[in-house]
Amino acid sequence: MVDFEIIDGKLKIDCRTWAIPPSIEDSSAAMGVVFNLLKENRGITGLILSSTVDVEYPTDQVKLLLEIVDVYHNLLNVYNILSMENLGCNTHAPKRYEELKNLLTEVLRKDPIGAYVKINMMIRDAQNITDAHASCYQTYLERALLPVKHLLERTRLIQKIKKDLLSFRFGDRSLYRKIFNPFAKPAFMMSYFSIFVPKDFVLIDKYKIGEIGVEIYRDTEHAKYYYYIIPHEFKLSEEEQTLINAAREYLSKRRPLETEVGDLRKIRDIFFDISYGLIRDLSNSLGINITQKEIQRLAEILVRHTTGFGVLEILLSDEKIQDVYINAPVGSSPIYIYHSDFEECETNIILTKEGAESLAARFRLYSGRPLDEANPVLDTEIIVPGGRARVAAITKTLSPEGLSFAFRRHREKSWTFPLFIKYKMLDPLYAGLMSFIIDGGRSVLVAGGRGAGKTSLLSAMMLEVMRKFRIVVQEDTLELPVDQLRQLGYNIERLKSRSVITRVETELAPDDALRTALRLGDSVLIVGEVRSVESTVLFEAMRIGALSNLVAGTIHGESAYGVFDRVVHDLKLPTTSFKALDILTICNMLKSPDGLHRFRKVTEITEVRKKWKEDPADEGGFVPLMVYSAKEDKLKPTETLLSGESEVLNQIANRTREWHGAWDLVWENILLRAKIKQTILDFSEKLGRPELLEAEWVVRTNEMFHIISESVLKEVGSTDSKMIYDRWLNWFKEAIK
């Protein structure tokens, strides 16, 4: 008796007691069991063979078997080929009956390719008969054998392997392994993995995430890439699988409520301790020998798939992944990613419906925001070991087919200007110029389209602020690296406002939150993204803040005029309010000529002048300081910048005694800052020390630059750029030893 159930059209067979491999491509007996159940249960759309590892065959592969089942039904019920009038004379009919019956009830259900080969052999034998029984064989051939052949030839299974039939041997399942490529998952996971790579895919790259290997393949017939990964969960022994499943079942009944704990990191720590002790005790009681290191590894896996975010944590720990997409209906298509080197990639992973529901429940729990048909959108952020990401989750009524997710991965550590120089998003001169403007306490907006790198660039700008200044950050979805800045010693306060998308009434409206931020004292003000009514308050803050401290934020817009149009026409601000803005820096996602590749670039830095009335574009209100040259693939300074005609830069200079009226000294200081950024990158690459580009070192080098500048100013009465650089370089060489 085979134990099975049908769930949402999927046939799930319990294979835990089987003595045969639970695999239709490897076992003829397993295929025979599946064939019988498909024959007896109509409307099946999927197949799962469940043991310690669940193996799921996608719908298109199940259809191959269903076509064979249809052949079986048609031969018996439509063609009625086992009737005596179709088997020829009475002399041969009994033997032919047994032969055909065995072909249909045994060979066809266990080995349909073998059945096709066998029927062709039987046809050749019948055609070679020339004696007195030729007429009898002709009847048998036309009414029984040829219908079997013709029906099998119409199936896609036979069509797929016809060119490989010469390699077929009875009992050999290699042709089935080429056709059936199931997804598999350990029973405790909620995501399936395709173990086999499609045969026409070519390996083009491989690397590791910790100890987990990643392989990138290219589909030779299509312009797309395939991201292939097999996590450690698939390498567990049967005893380890038993421990994980037993511990998971125990935790599902007895673990503490996550709502009672609160902080996600504290939850993980508590559950890790519980899981570690539980697996240790279970291994002792079950007599399974296991080391402390193995217990720790199993506890980490258990936490990932109970309290954590499952396979999503593995993807978000890959620094090369920028976006993760899970489309509705969940379970019908693989997870897709955007890769920094290979852009859009299909993965070998499929999230189950149960996995999607589990993710949605966790996002609701940790964000405190609803996700249901009345509130079909949820914006939040998650932090996992090795990465963090902004989450956009949608469900009915917005998504007719149910849950779907998009994850924008942020680096676990903040981006920095030297890192951006390394990856050619910007160049040293831009970094030096923006460092000067940030120190000058101006109002700045970072603009660009979705995915252009606005938030990452803003986070890099925050690291240019000296730690002696207080920073107030306001966001509706927590994306900026506030925790890391706190760890670096910044005096920083974060405010979380109501999302204009989710509209959670218990959260403070963004304009009210921003007004509150302005009451929190003299501070650098950072706004995660300007979306709606808070823009009025932000531009008011720019008028106030530009006299002393940096005010900065991000906004959608792919040009200076595009930002103006959005602020004035979409957000309904008066044109004069826009004049509070000093600097617009534009970043865009650019495409290669073949259309197959995209890359992020800062394409413009523009100052906003004040002597215009209605339209800054027509009245000279927008003055570019640097503009991207596609021909040279370079961000080039304009004549306005080179000749010292920037009003913003001169305003900064006029507030500094040593620079007042001395553009050459201002320009030297900008170039000095640029040179320091490039030097950091040069040493990092020369010494093979990528950590020099990270926030910890960048903050140290920035502050030492200011300390040395102060020392030189006191010593010689001016900010001598050569002297500052030489002393800074000596300090840097000593610091990195």
Sequence and secondary structure as in RCSB ss.txt:
>XXXX:A:sequence
MVDFEIIDGKLKIDCRTWAIPPSIEDSSAAMGVVFNLLKENRGITGLILSSTVDVEYPTDQVKLLLEIVDVYHNL
LNVYNILSMENLGCNTHAPKRYEELKNLLTEVLRKDPIGAYVKINMMIRDAQNITDAHASCYQTYLERALLPVKH
LLERTRLIQKIKKDLLSFRFGDRSLYRKIFNPFAKPAFMMSYFSIFVPKDFVLIDKYKIGEIGVEIYRDTEHAKY
YYYIIPHEFKLSEEEQTLINAAREYLSKRRPLETEVGDLRKIRDIFFDISYGLIRDLSNSLGINITQKEIQRLAE
ILVRHTTGFGVLEILLSDEKIQDVYINAPVGSSPIYIYHSDFEECETNIILTKEGAESLAARFRLYSGRPLDEAN
PVLDTEIIVPGGRARVAAITKTLSPEGLSFAFRRHREKSWTFPLFIKYKMLDPLYAGLMSFIIDGGRSVLVAGGR
GAGKTSLLSAMMLEVMRKFRIVVQEDTLELPVDQLRQLGYNIERLKSRSVITRVETELAPDDALRTALRLGDSVL
IVGEVRSVESTVLFEAMRIGALSNLVAGTIHGESAYGVFDRVVHDLKLPTTSFKALDILTICNMLKSPDGLHRFR
KVTEITEVRKKWKEDPADEGGFVPLMVYSAKEDKLKPTETLLSGESEVLNQIANRTREWHGAWDLVWENILLRAK
IKQTILDFSEKLGRPELLEAEWVVRTNEMFHIISESVLKEVGSTDSKMIYDRWLNWFKEAIK
>XXXX:A:secstr
   EEEETTEEEEE TT SS S TTT HHHHHHHHHHHHHS S  EEEEESSEEEEE HHHHHHHHHHHHHHHII
IIIS TTSGGGS STTTHHHHHHHHHHIIIIIHHH HHHHHHHHHHHHHHHHT  STTHHHHHHHIIIIIHHHHH
HHHTSHHHHHHGGGGGG  TT  HHHHHH   EEEETT SEEEE S  TTEEEEEEEEETTEEEEEEEETTTTEE
EEEE  GGGG  HHHHHHHHHHHHHHHHH   GGGT  HHHHHHHHHHHHHHHHHHHHHHTT    HHHHHHHHH
HHHHTTTS THHHHHHT TTEEEEEE SSTTSS  EEEETTTEEEEESEEE HHHHHHHHHHHHHHH    SSSS
 EEEEEEEETTEEEEEEEE TTTSTT  EEEEEEE SS   HHHHHHTTSS HHHHHHHHHHHHTT EEEEEEST
TSSHHHHHHHHHTTS TTSEEEEEESS  S HHHHHHTT EEEEEE   TTT  TTS  HHHHHHHHHTS S EE
EES   STHHHHHHHHHHHHTTTS EEEEEE SSHHHHHHIIIIIS   GGGGGG  EEEEEEEEE TTSS EEE
EEEEEEEE S  SS TTTTT EEEEEEEETTTTEEEE HHHHTT  HHHHHHHHTSTTTTT HHHHHHHHHHHHH
HHHHHHHHHHHHT GGGGSHHHHHHHHHHHHHHHHHHHHHHSS  HHHHHHHHHHHHHHHT 
